[in-house]
Amino acid sequence: MASSRSSVVIRRLSLWASLLMLLPGGVAALNLEVKVTGLEGRLERNVLALLGLYQERGDVEMSVPRLRVLYQRAPEQIREALAPFGLYWVKIASTLTEPSTDAGTWMATFTIDPGEPVKIGRVDYRITGPGAENPLFPKQFPMQVGDALIHADYEKAKSRILNIASDEGYIEADLQRHLVLIDPVAYEAIIEFHLATGEQFYLGEVEFEQDLLAEAFLEKFVNFEPGVIYDPALLLELQGRLIGTEYFDNIEVRPLEDQAGPDREVPIRLLATRNKANVYRVGAGFATDVGPRFSLDYRRRYIGRRGHNLRAEIEISQVEQSALAEYRIPIRDPVQDFMLIRPEFQAFDSETREGDLFKLGIAQSVLTEGGWRRNIGVDYRYEDSSVATNDTDTFNGLVPYLSWSKVKADDPLNTRDGYRINASLHGTSEGLLATSNWLSGQLNYKLIKSLGDKLRVIGRTELGAIWASSVKDVPASQRFFAGGDNSLRGWGFDVLGPNDPVTNKTIGGRYLAVGSLELEHRLVGPWAGAIFTDIGNAFDSDVDQEWEQSVGVGIRYKTPIGPVRVDLAYALTKDPAGFRLHFALGPDL
C-alpha cells in the first residue's frame, strides 16, 4: 500500500514538473543571433528598429514556432523600414540556421541590397487663390526633379508650406491634393501638391470676459494692433503673457472667425477666470552656513483692478532673521516693467559681524529685449552694526543702486547647460544725507556646461570692489567676507577676510575675489559624485592678506527643488590644514 502511494506522489510531482517547464520562468531563453549586412547608418538603424526578430531576440518567451513566424515576416518589415528612404527595389537574401544542439544558437542572417532610391520624375506644385503671389510661398516645391524621394523631406516640405499659410492669415487654406505616387515601371516618383489659399485674414479687436481687472489694464497685455495679419503664434503669446501673471487660473483665447466682417478682421474673445487671491507657503531647510532655516511666504496675487500685487516673507536662521515686503505696481508693459516698493528688516549675528538693518526702497524693474533684468532704485538705510571690535557703528542715508541680472538655462533647478550673471553698483555720499562716503561694485557669474550624458563642469566666480577711504567707512552689511557653502568650502561662513590688528578677528575688506571649479559625474539614478577646488579671499589694501584654497569631494542627490549637496572640503592653506563638511540644498542657478 505504501509503495502504491509513493508511485502516485511521484507521478503527480512529475506532472507538475512538466507543467512548470512550460511556463516562461521554467525554460531557458532560446539563443538567437540576428545579423543584418549590406546597410549602414540610419538605414541599418531603421531596419533594426522595425525588425521584430531582432527586437525579440532576447525574449524569454521566444519559442521555435514564434521564431519561424518572425523570420517569415522579416522581409516585409525590412522593406517597410527602407521605403521612407525611397528604396523600393530591395533585394533580400536570408537564411535561418538551426543549432546542432538544444543549447546551441539559432542564426538568422539577412543580406540586403537596398538598390538605388527612387528619384523624383515629376512635380505638380500649385499655389492658387488670392495668396498665390505671396512671396513667402516658395515658387518651386522644395523637392525637385532628380532628387531622391525621402519621405521625411516631403513631410517637412509640406509642413513648411502649410505653416506659411497659417502664419500669413490664410485660415481657409485648403490642401486640395497632396500625393506621392510611385511608377514601378519607370521607377520614379510623382509628387502632386495643390494648395488653394483662400482670402487673407487679420486680427481684430480683443474682447475680455472676466470680472477681476480693469479692461484698460488688460489691454496692455495685447501684443498686436487690430489689422495685423492673423497669426496663431500671436494669440498663443497673448495667452502666455496672461498665464505668467498668475492673475487667472484658466485663460481661453477664442478667435471668432465666423464673425469676421468685410475687412476680414477676426474678433478675439478672451475668457478668463480669476485665480485664488492668497497663497501661503511654509518652508524649512538646513545648510552648514546658517544651520536650521525656517521661512513663511505670503503672496497676494492681485490688489485692486490695476494688477498690483504683494509678497511678504519671513526667514529665520541662527545667523540671520529677516522680514520683507514687496509691493509691485505694473507700468508700461505689465509683463516686463514694474515699480517696486520694498520695506525690509534684517538682524544678523555671525562669527564676524552682528547688527540690525532697516531698508525702505523704491525701484523700477525692467526686462530688456536681451533678457536682462535691470533694476534702478534708491534705498533709505539705517544700520547699527559691529565687526570684531565690538564697537557699534551707525549708518543711515540714501543709497542709489543699479543692477543687472540674467539667467539662461535648460532647467534652473537641475541644470545641464546654463549660466547666471549678476552685476550691481550702489553707494552713497554725505550729499545724500549719509554718514559716510562709499561706492560698491560686484559681479557674480556661474556657468554649468554638460560634457556628454554623465559629466558637468561647474564654474563660479565672485568679484567685488568698494571705493572708500577706509573699510571703517563701510557699513558691516556691505563689507566683503569669504568662506562657506557658496564661497570657499573648507572654512566657516564669512570667517575669511582682513583681520583687526588688535583683536585678530575678521573685519571684512574692500575687495573680493573668489573662484571655484567643479567636475560632477552622474553615478546612478539621481546620484552624482563631484570633485572641486575653491580659491580666493576678501582683501583690503590696508592689510596683507593671503589667497586661500581648498579641494574636496562631494555627493549630489537630485530633487524636484534642486540638488542636495554634501561636500567634504580640505583647506590646503589653513593653519593647521583640516577637513570641513558642508551641506546645502537648492537650485543650481
C-alpha positions as CSV (number, residue, x, y, z in Angstrom):
1,M,0.0,0.0,0.0
2,A,2.8,2.4,0.9
3,S,4.6,1.6,-2.4
4,S,1.3,2.5,-4.3
5,R,1.0,5.8,-2.5
6,S,4.7,6.6,-3.4
7,S,4.1,5.9,-7.0
8,V,1.1,8.3,-7.1
9,V,3.1,11.0,-5.4
10,I,6.0,10.6,-7.9
11,R,3.6,10.7,-10.9
12,R,2.0,13.9,-9.6
13,L,5.4,15.5,-9.0
14,S,6.4,14.6,-12.5
15,L,3.3,16.2,-13.9
16,W,3.8,19.4,-12.0
17,A,7.4,19.5,-13.1
18,S,6.3,19.1,-16.7
19,L,3.8,21.9,-16.4
20,L,6.4,24.2,-14.8
21,M,8.7,23.6,-17.7
22,L,6.1,25.0,-20.0
23,L,6.0,28.3,-18.0
24,P,8.2,31.2,-19.1
25,G,10.3,31.0,-15.9
26,G,10.7,27.3,-16.3
27,V,12.6,27.3,-19.6
28,A,15.9,28.8,-20.6
29,A,15.7,31.6,-23.2
30,L,16.1,30.5,-26.7
31,N,19.5,31.5,-28.0
32,L,19.2,33.6,-31.2
33,E,21.6,35.8,-33.1
34,V,20.3,38.2,-35.8
35,K,22.8,39.5,-38.4
36,V,22.0,42.2,-40.9
37,T,24.6,43.1,-43.6
38,G,24.6,45.5,-46.5
39,L,23.3,48.5,-44.7
40,E,24.8,51.2,-42.5
41,G,23.9,54.4,-40.7
42,R,20.3,55.4,-40.5
43,L,19.2,52.7,-42.9
44,E,20.6,50.0,-40.6
45,R,19.1,51.7,-37.5
46,N,15.6,51.9,-39.0
47,V,15.7,48.3,-40.2
48,L,16.7,47.0,-36.7
49,A,14.1,49.2,-35.1
50,L,11.3,47.6,-37.1
51,L,12.6,44.1,-37.4
52,G,10.6,42.0,-34.9
53,L,13.0,39.1,-34.9
54,Y,15.8,41.4,-33.8
55,Q,13.7,43.3,-31.2
56,E,12.5,40.0,-29.6
57,R,15.8,38.1,-29.8
58,G,16.4,38.1,-26.0
59,D,12.7,37.5,-25.0
60,V,12.4,34.6,-22.5
61,E,9.0,33.7,-24.1
62,M,10.6,33.2,-27.6
63,S,9.8,29.7,-28.9
64,V,10.7,27.9,-32.1
65,P,7.3,28.5,-33.7
66,R,7.4,32.2,-32.7
67,L,10.9,32.4,-34.2
68,R,9.8,31.0,-37.5
69,V,6.8,33.3,-37.7
70,L,9.0,36.4,-37.1
71,Y,11.5,35.1,-39.6
72,Q,8.8,34.9,-42.3
73,R,7.7,38.4,-41.5
74,A,11.2,39.8,-41.7
75,P,11.4,40.6,-45.4
76,E,8.2,42.6,-45.3
77,Q,9.4,44.5,-42.2
78,I,12.7,45.3,-43.9
79,R,11.0,46.7,-47.0
80,E,8.7,48.8,-44.8
81,A,11.7,50.2,-43.0
82,L,13.5,51.2,-46.1
83,A,10.6,52.6,-48.0
84,P,10.8,56.1,-46.3
85,F,14.2,56.5,-47.8
86,G,12.9,56.0,-51.3
87,L,14.2,52.4,-51.6
88,Y,11.6,50.2,-53.2
89,W,13.7,47.7,-55.2
90,V,15.2,46.0,-52.2
91,K,16.8,42.6,-52.6
92,I,16.9,40.4,-49.6
93,A,18.8,37.1,-49.1
94,S,18.0,35.4,-45.8
95,T,19.0,32.2,-44.1
96,L,17.8,30.7,-40.8
97,T,20.3,28.1,-39.4
98,E,19.2,25.7,-36.7
99,P,21.6,24.9,-33.9
100,S,23.1,21.4,-33.7
101,T,22.3,21.0,-30.0
102,D,19.4,22.2,-27.8
103,A,21.8,24.6,-26.1
104,G,23.1,26.0,-29.4
105,T,22.3,29.3,-31.1
106,W,19.9,29.9,-33.9
107,M,21.4,32.2,-36.6
108,A,19.2,34.5,-38.7
109,T,21.1,36.3,-41.4
110,F,19.8,38.9,-43.8
111,T,21.9,40.2,-46.6
112,I,20.3,43.3,-48.1
113,D,20.9,45.1,-51.3
114,P,18.9,48.3,-50.9
115,G,19.3,49.3,-54.6
116,E,19.1,52.9,-55.8
117,P,16.5,55.2,-54.3
118,V,13.5,56.2,-56.3
119,K,14.2,59.6,-58.0
120,I,11.5,62.3,-58.4
121,G,10.4,62.3,-62.0
122,R,7.7,64.9,-62.0
123,V,6.4,67.6,-59.5
124,D,3.0,69.1,-59.9
125,Y,3.0,72.0,-57.5
126,R,0.3,74.7,-57.5
127,I,-0.5,77.6,-55.2
128,T,-3.8,79.1,-56.2
129,G,-6.1,81.7,-54.9
130,P,-5.6,85.3,-53.6
131,G,-2.4,84.4,-51.8
132,A,-0.7,82.8,-54.9
133,E,1.6,85.8,-55.3
134,N,2.6,86.0,-51.6
135,P,6.4,86.0,-51.9
136,L,6.7,83.8,-48.8
137,F,5.3,80.8,-50.6
138,P,8.2,79.0,-52.4
139,K,8.0,79.4,-56.2
140,Q,9.0,75.8,-56.5
141,F,8.3,72.8,-54.4
142,P,11.4,72.3,-52.1
143,M,12.0,68.8,-53.6
144,Q,12.9,68.9,-57.3
145,V,13.0,66.6,-60.2
146,G,16.0,64.3,-59.9
147,D,16.1,64.4,-56.1
148,A,15.9,61.1,-54.2
149,L,12.5,60.5,-52.7
150,I,13.0,60.8,-49.0
151,H,9.5,60.8,-47.3
152,A,10.7,62.7,-44.3
153,D,11.9,65.5,-46.6
154,Y,8.5,65.5,-48.3
155,E,6.7,65.8,-44.9
156,K,9.0,68.7,-43.9
157,A,8.3,70.5,-47.2
158,K,4.5,70.0,-46.8
159,S,4.6,71.3,-43.2
160,R,6.7,74.3,-44.2
161,I,4.2,75.4,-46.8
162,L,1.2,74.8,-44.6
163,N,2.9,76.8,-41.8
164,I,3.4,79.7,-44.1
165,A,-0.3,79.6,-45.0
166,S,-1.2,79.6,-41.3
167,D,1.3,82.3,-40.3
168,E,0.1,84.6,-43.1
169,G,-3.5,84.5,-42.2
170,Y,-4.9,82.1,-44.8
171,I,-7.2,80.4,-42.3
172,E,-9.4,79.0,-45.0
173,A,-6.5,77.4,-46.9
174,D,-7.4,74.1,-48.5
175,L,-4.8,71.4,-49.4
176,Q,-6.8,70.1,-52.3
177,R,-4.4,67.4,-53.4
178,H,-1.2,66.0,-51.9
179,L,0.1,62.7,-53.2
180,V,3.3,60.8,-53.7
181,L,2.9,58.2,-56.5
182,I,5.4,55.6,-57.4
183,D,5.7,54.4,-61.0
184,P,7.1,50.9,-60.7
185,V,7.8,50.6,-64.4
186,A,9.8,53.9,-64.8
187,Y,11.0,53.6,-61.2
188,E,10.3,57.2,-60.4
189,A,8.1,59.2,-58.1
190,I,5.4,61.8,-58.9
191,I,4.6,64.5,-56.4
192,E,1.3,66.3,-56.6
193,F,0.7,69.3,-54.2
194,H,-2.2,71.7,-54.8
195,L,-3.0,74.4,-52.2
196,A,-5.8,76.9,-52.5
197,T,-5.0,79.7,-50.1
198,G,-8.4,81.4,-49.8
199,E,-8.5,85.0,-48.6
200,Q,-6.0,86.5,-46.1
201,F,-7.5,87.3,-42.7
202,Y,-6.4,89.8,-40.0
203,L,-6.6,90.0,-36.2
204,G,-9.3,92.3,-34.9
205,E,-10.2,93.8,-31.5
206,V,-9.8,91.7,-28.3
207,E,-12.9,91.4,-26.1
208,F,-12.3,90.4,-22.5
209,E,-14.7,88.3,-20.5
210,Q,-13.6,88.4,-16.8
211,D,-14.5,90.1,-13.6
212,L,-11.2,90.8,-12.0
213,L,-9.2,93.5,-13.7
214,A,-9.9,96.8,-15.5
215,E,-10.1,96.4,-19.2
216,A,-7.8,99.3,-19.8
217,F,-5.1,97.4,-17.8
218,L,-5.7,94.2,-19.6
219,E,-5.3,95.9,-23.0
220,K,-1.6,96.4,-22.0
221,F,-1.1,92.7,-22.4
222,V,-2.4,92.7,-26.0
223,N,0.7,92.2,-28.2
224,F,-0.7,93.3,-31.5
225,E,-2.7,96.1,-33.1
226,P,-6.0,95.3,-34.9
227,G,-5.4,94.9,-38.6
228,V,-2.2,92.8,-38.4
229,I,-2.0,89.6,-40.3
230,Y,-3.8,86.8,-38.5
231,D,-1.0,84.7,-36.9
232,P,-1.9,82.0,-34.3
233,A,1.5,82.5,-32.7
234,L,0.4,86.0,-31.6
235,L,-2.6,84.5,-29.9
236,L,-0.5,81.9,-28.1
237,E,1.9,84.6,-26.9
238,L,-1.1,86.7,-25.6
239,Q,-2.3,83.7,-23.6
240,G,1.2,83.0,-22.3
241,R,1.6,86.6,-21.2
242,L,-1.5,86.5,-19.1
243,I,-0.8,83.0,-17.7
244,G,2.6,84.2,-16.4
245,T,1.0,86.9,-14.2
246,E,-1.0,84.3,-12.1
247,Y,-4.0,86.6,-12.0
248,F,-6.1,83.9,-13.7
249,D,-6.2,80.1,-13.3
250,N,-7.8,79.5,-16.7
251,I,-7.4,81.5,-19.9
252,E,-9.0,80.7,-23.2
253,V,-8.3,82.7,-26.3
254,R,-11.1,82.2,-28.8
255,P,-10.9,83.5,-32.4
256,L,-14.4,84.3,-33.7
257,E,-13.7,83.5,-37.3
258,D,-17.4,83.4,-38.3
259,Q,-17.8,87.0,-37.1
260,A,-15.2,88.4,-39.4
261,G,-16.6,91.3,-41.4
262,P,-15.9,92.5,-45.0
263,D,-12.5,93.7,-43.8
264,R,-11.7,90.1,-42.8
265,E,-10.7,91.1,-39.3
266,V,-11.3,88.3,-36.8
267,P,-12.6,89.4,-33.4
268,I,-10.8,87.7,-30.5
269,R,-12.7,86.8,-27.3
270,L,-10.5,86.2,-24.2
271,L,-12.3,84.3,-21.4
272,A,-10.5,84.2,-18.0
273,T,-11.5,83.0,-14.5
274,R,-9.7,84.6,-11.5
275,N,-7.1,82.7,-9.6
276,K,-7.1,82.3,-5.8
277,A,-6.1,85.6,-4.3
278,N,-3.9,84.4,-1.4
279,V,-1.0,82.0,-1.5
280,Y,0.8,80.8,1.6
281,R,4.0,78.7,1.8
282,V,5.9,77.4,4.8
283,G,9.5,76.2,4.3
284,A,12.2,74.6,6.3
285,G,15.8,73.6,5.5
286,F,19.3,73.2,6.7
287,A,22.7,74.5,5.5
288,T,26.1,74.4,7.1
289,D,26.4,78.2,6.8
290,V,23.2,79.1,8.7
291,G,22.1,75.9,10.4
292,P,18.3,75.1,10.5
293,R,16.3,77.6,8.5
294,F,12.5,78.3,8.5
295,S,10.5,80.6,6.2
296,L,7.0,81.8,5.8
297,D,6.0,83.3,2.5
298,Y,2.7,85.1,1.7
299,R,1.6,86.3,-1.7
300,R,-1.5,88.4,-2.6
301,R,-1.8,87.8,-6.3
302,Y,-3.9,90.9,-7.0
303,I,-4.9,94.1,-5.2
304,G,-7.4,96.3,-6.9
305,R,-8.2,96.4,-10.6
306,R,-4.8,97.6,-11.9
307,G,-2.9,94.4,-11.3
308,H,-1.0,95.4,-8.2
309,N,0.3,92.5,-6.0
310,L,2.1,91.9,-2.8
311,R,4.7,89.5,-1.5
312,A,5.8,89.2,2.1
313,E,8.4,86.9,3.6
314,I,9.9,86.0,6.9
315,E,13.1,83.9,7.3
316,I,14.6,82.7,10.5
317,S,18.0,81.0,10.9
318,Q,20.7,81.0,13.6
319,V,22.8,83.8,11.9
320,E,20.1,85.9,10.3
321,Q,16.5,86.8,10.7
322,S,14.7,88.9,8.1
323,A,11.3,90.2,7.2
324,L,10.4,91.9,3.9
325,A,7.5,93.0,1.9
326,E,7.4,93.8,-1.8
327,Y,4.6,95.8,-3.3
328,R,4.6,95.6,-7.1
329,I,2.9,98.0,-9.5
330,P,2.9,97.1,-13.2
331,I,3.7,100.0,-15.5
332,R,4.1,100.3,-19.3
333,D,4.4,96.6,-20.2
334,P,2.8,94.7,-17.2
335,V,4.8,91.6,-18.0
336,Q,8.2,93.2,-18.1
337,D,8.0,96.6,-16.3
338,F,7.3,97.2,-12.6
339,M,7.6,99.7,-9.8
340,L,8.7,98.1,-6.6
341,I,8.3,99.4,-3.1
342,R,10.3,97.3,-0.6
343,P,10.5,97.7,3.2
344,E,12.9,95.2,4.8
345,F,14.4,94.4,8.2
346,Q,17.4,92.2,8.9
347,A,19.1,91.1,12.1
348,F,22.4,89.3,11.6
349,D,24.7,87.7,14.1
350,S,27.6,85.6,12.8
351,E,31.1,84.9,13.9
352,T,32.3,88.1,12.2
353,R,29.6,90.7,12.5
354,E,26.3,91.5,14.1
355,G,23.7,94.2,13.8
356,D,20.3,95.4,12.6
357,L,19.5,96.8,9.2
358,F,16.3,98.6,8.1
359,K,15.7,99.4,4.4
360,L,12.9,101.2,2.6
361,G,13.4,101.3,-1.1
362,I,11.7,102.2,-4.4
363,A,12.8,100.9,-7.8
364,Q,11.9,100.4,-11.4
365,S,12.5,96.9,-12.7
366,V,12.6,96.3,-16.5
367,L,13.2,93.2,-18.5
368,T,15.2,94.2,-21.6
369,E,15.0,92.7,-25.1
370,G,18.2,90.8,-24.4
371,G,16.7,89.1,-21.5
372,W,18.4,91.2,-18.8
373,R,16.5,92.2,-15.7
374,R,17.6,95.8,-14.9
375,N,16.7,97.4,-11.6
376,I,17.2,101.1,-10.9
377,G,16.3,102.5,-7.5
378,V,17.2,104.1,-4.2
379,D,17.0,102.7,-0.6
380,Y,16.9,104.6,2.6
381,R,19.1,102.5,5.0
382,Y,19.6,102.6,8.8
383,E,22.1,100.2,10.2
384,D,23.5,99.6,13.7
385,S,26.3,97.0,13.5
386,S,29.6,95.9,14.9
387,V,32.5,94.0,13.4
388,A,35.3,92.3,15.5
389,T,36.0,95.3,17.8
390,N,32.5,95.2,19.4
391,D,32.2,99.0,18.8
392,T,28.8,99.8,17.3
393,D,28.8,101.9,14.2
394,T,25.6,103.6,12.9
395,F,25.0,104.3,9.2
396,N,22.0,106.0,7.8
397,G,21.3,107.7,4.4
398,L,20.1,107.3,0.9
399,V,21.8,104.6,-1.2
400,P,21.0,104.7,-5.0
401,Y,21.7,101.5,-6.9
402,L,21.7,99.9,-10.3
403,S,21.8,96.2,-11.0
404,W,21.6,93.8,-13.9
405,S,20.8,90.0,-13.8
406,K,20.3,87.3,-16.3
407,V,19.6,83.6,-16.1
408,K,19.6,81.3,-19.1
409,A,19.3,77.6,-18.5
410,D,17.6,74.5,-19.8
411,D,16.3,74.0,-16.2
412,P,17.2,76.5,-13.5
413,L,16.7,73.9,-10.7
414,N,18.6,70.9,-12.1
415,T,20.7,72.5,-14.9
416,R,22.5,70.6,-17.6
417,D,23.6,73.8,-19.5
418,G,23.1,77.3,-18.5
419,Y,24.5,80.3,-16.7
420,R,23.6,83.0,-14.2
421,I,25.1,86.5,-14.0
422,N,24.5,89.3,-11.6
423,A,26.2,92.7,-11.6
424,S,25.5,95.6,-9.3
425,L,26.6,99.1,-8.5
426,H,25.5,101.0,-5.4
427,G,26.8,103.6,-3.0
428,T,26.2,106.9,-1.2
429,S,27.8,110.1,-0.1
430,E,27.3,112.8,2.5
431,G,25.4,114.8,-0.1
432,L,22.7,112.1,0.1
433,L,22.2,112.6,3.8
434,A,24.5,109.7,4.5
435,T,27.0,109.4,7.4
436,S,29.8,108.1,5.1
437,N,31.0,108.0,1.5
438,W,31.4,104.7,-0.4
439,L,30.7,103.1,-3.8
440,S,30.5,99.3,-4.2
441,G,30.5,97.2,-7.4
442,Q,30.1,93.5,-7.6
443,L,30.0,90.8,-10.3
444,N,28.8,87.2,-9.7
445,Y,28.9,84.6,-12.5
446,K,28.1,80.9,-12.5
447,L,28.4,78.6,-15.6
448,I,27.2,75.0,-15.9
449,K,28.3,73.0,-19.0
450,S,27.5,69.4,-19.7
451,L,30.1,67.1,-21.3
452,G,28.1,64.2,-22.7
453,D,25.4,62.5,-20.7
454,K,27.2,62.0,-17.4
455,L,29.6,64.9,-16.9
456,R,29.0,68.5,-15.8
457,V,31.6,71.2,-15.4
458,I,30.6,74.0,-12.9
459,G,32.5,77.2,-12.7
460,R,31.8,80.1,-10.3
461,T,33.4,83.5,-9.7
462,E,32.7,86.4,-7.4
463,L,34.4,89.7,-7.8
464,G,33.8,92.9,-5.8
465,A,35.4,96.3,-5.0
466,I,34.4,99.1,-2.7
467,W,35.8,102.6,-3.2
468,A,36.1,104.2,0.2
469,S,38.9,106.0,2.1
470,S,38.8,103.2,4.8
471,V,37.0,100.0,5.4
472,K,35.7,101.6,8.6
473,D,33.6,103.9,6.4
474,V,31.7,101.0,5.0
475,P,28.7,99.5,7.0
476,A,29.2,95.9,8.2
477,S,26.5,94.6,5.9
478,Q,28.3,96.0,2.8
479,R,31.9,94.7,3.5
480,F,33.2,91.7,1.8
481,F,33.8,88.4,3.6
482,A,34.6,84.9,2.2
483,G,34.1,81.3,3.4
484,G,31.2,79.0,3.5
485,D,29.0,76.7,1.4
486,N,28.7,79.0,-1.5
487,S,32.1,80.7,-1.2
488,L,35.3,78.9,-0.1
489,R,34.4,75.5,1.2
490,G,36.7,74.3,4.0
491,W,36.0,77.4,6.1
492,G,33.1,78.6,8.1
493,F,30.6,81.2,6.9
494,D,32.2,84.6,6.3
495,V,35.2,83.9,8.5
496,L,37.8,84.9,5.9
497,G,39.0,88.4,5.3
498,P,41.3,91.1,6.7
499,N,41.8,90.9,10.4
500,D,41.7,93.6,13.0
501,P,45.3,94.2,14.3
502,V,44.2,94.3,17.9
503,T,41.5,91.6,18.2
504,N,42.8,89.5,15.3
505,K,39.2,89.0,14.3
506,T,37.9,89.3,10.7
507,I,36.6,92.8,10.0
508,G,35.9,92.4,6.3
509,G,37.5,94.0,3.3
510,R,37.0,96.4,0.4
511,Y,37.8,93.8,-2.3
512,L,36.6,90.3,-3.1
513,A,37.9,87.6,-5.4
514,V,36.6,84.0,-5.2
515,G,36.7,81.3,-7.9
516,S,35.5,77.7,-7.9
517,L,35.8,74.8,-10.4
518,E,33.9,71.6,-10.0
519,L,33.6,68.4,-12.1
520,E,30.4,66.3,-11.5
521,H,29.8,62.8,-12.7
522,R,26.4,61.2,-12.7
523,L,26.6,57.8,-11.0
524,V,23.2,56.1,-11.0
525,G,19.6,57.4,-11.0
526,P,19.5,60.8,-9.1
527,W,23.0,60.3,-7.5
528,A,26.2,62.0,-8.7
529,G,29.7,62.5,-7.4
530,A,31.9,65.6,-7.6
531,I,35.4,66.9,-7.1
532,F,36.2,70.6,-6.7
533,T,38.6,73.3,-5.8
534,D,37.9,76.8,-4.4
535,I,40.3,79.7,-4.2
536,G,40.1,83.3,-3.2
537,N,39.6,85.6,-0.2
538,A,38.3,89.0,0.9
539,F,41.1,91.6,0.8
540,D,41.9,95.2,1.8
541,S,44.8,97.4,0.7
542,D,45.5,98.3,4.4
543,V,46.1,94.7,5.4
544,D,48.3,92.0,4.0
545,Q,46.1,89.1,3.0
546,E,46.9,85.6,1.5
547,W,44.9,83.7,-1.1
548,E,43.2,80.7,0.4
549,Q,42.5,77.4,-1.4
550,S,40.6,74.2,-0.7
551,V,40.0,70.9,-2.5
552,G,37.3,68.3,-1.9
553,V,34.9,65.7,-2.9
554,G,31.1,65.7,-2.8
555,I,27.9,63.7,-3.3
556,R,24.8,65.1,-5.1
557,Y,21.2,63.9,-5.0
558,K,18.8,65.4,-7.5
559,T,15.4,66.5,-6.1
560,P,12.5,68.5,-7.6
561,I,13.6,71.7,-5.9
562,G,17.3,71.3,-6.8
563,P,20.2,69.1,-5.8
564,V,21.1,68.2,-2.3
565,R,24.9,68.8,-2.0
566,V,27.1,67.2,0.6
567,D,30.8,68.2,0.4
568,L,33.9,67.3,2.3
569,A,36.4,70.1,1.8
570,Y,40.1,70.1,2.8
571,A,41.5,73.6,3.5
572,L,45.0,73.5,1.9
573,T,46.1,76.9,3.3
574,K,44.6,76.8,6.7
575,D,47.0,76.5,9.7
576,P,46.6,73.8,10.6
577,A,45.0,72.3,7.5
578,G,41.9,70.3,8.0
579,F,38.6,69.0,6.8
580,R,35.1,70.6,6.9
581,L,31.8,69.1,6.0
582,H,29.3,71.3,4.0
583,F,25.6,70.6,3.4
584,A,23.3,72.7,1.1
585,L,20.1,72.3,-0.8
586,G,18.8,74.5,-3.6
587,P,18.6,75.2,-7.3
588,D,21.7,75.1,-9.5
589,L,21.2,78.6,-10.8
